[in-house]
Amino acid sequence: MTFSTRLKEEITEYNSDLIAKRAELSAIIRYDAKIEKNKITITSENAKIARRIYTYLKEIFGINIKIIIRNQKKLRIKQIYILEIKEKVNYILESLVIYENGKKIKANENYYEAYEEKIAYLKGTFLTTGSINDPTNSGYHLEFVFLTKNDALFIKNILKSLKIDAKVLKRGNRYMTYIKSAEVISDIIKMFNAVNSLFYFEDIRIYRDHKNMVNRLNNCEIANQEKTTQTGMKQASDIEYLKKNDLFDLLDEHTKIVLEYRYKYPESSYLELAEIISLETDYKIGKSGINHHFIKMKKLIEQSKK
């Protein structure tokens, strides 16, 4: 079972009040139902979602609903649940603000002003058109897919009214309203009251953030080591230059000690070099002292080349 399916099934486990049920049904029928003159057909691959739709329709409108179960064979056999509504069709469509005077109307965000209604409408939209990547397998991504741009923009505006930024993109002959921010996706899961899914998502998010931080630190460490090695090899080359041109003996004894140890340990950092010198000689020195001696070497080389 995918993370998307688990989240949808968890959403179906929580009941709503009558107003929220209407908002959720409005989204489900608008975006997922086949609407004919005297019939509404809703198809779902998920038994729990189909049961939720059936229960809400029965409770709100008191109608008889025909249920058809079919086996679909593709890569594997799975059941398809078809709900057929032939009673009070126009009344249902107008009651859910999908039709007016027998014609389909655009979704009106002013109809869903209450916070709970907006969340319920988003739940219905997600149950039928939404999906979310499993955070363990790929990047963070939540999307709603629609047949029209107006529907995609409407959901974008609903999200915006909840202070959530989403983007709209055309993909093939459909339109997608999507979010890629892990923090925002987490907020939406929380809005859906899907506690188990939220904990799972947050656990993976914390793990990935920690892993990314470790990787960044490792990359920095590797980069620093490469820089240290390059610096050490360049300084070893400069020491060879001093000796080849009889300049080495112009330096003081402490600087000579530092340069000799640098030549011996070209891949060591300044701190490591200071520790080695302090342990193996009578000259106690720190990182800044090492740097001071290399400045002397650099100045001598520059003077020799004038």
Secondary structure, DSSP 8 states (H G I E B T S, - for coil): --HHHHHHHHHHTS---HHHHHHHHHHHHHHHEEE-SS-EEEEES-HHHHHHHHHHHHHHH---EEEEEEEEESSSEEEEEEEEE-SSHHHHHHHTTSEETTEE----GGG--SHHHHHHHHHHHHHHHEEE--TTTS---EEEEESSHHHHHHHHHHHHHTT---EEEEETTEEEEEE--HHHHHHHHHHTT-HHHHHHHHHHHHHHHHHHHHHHHHHHHHHHHHHHHHHHHHHHHHHHHHHHTT-GGGS-HHHHHHHHHHHH-TT--HHHHHHHHHHHSS----HHHHHHHHHHHHHHHHHHT-
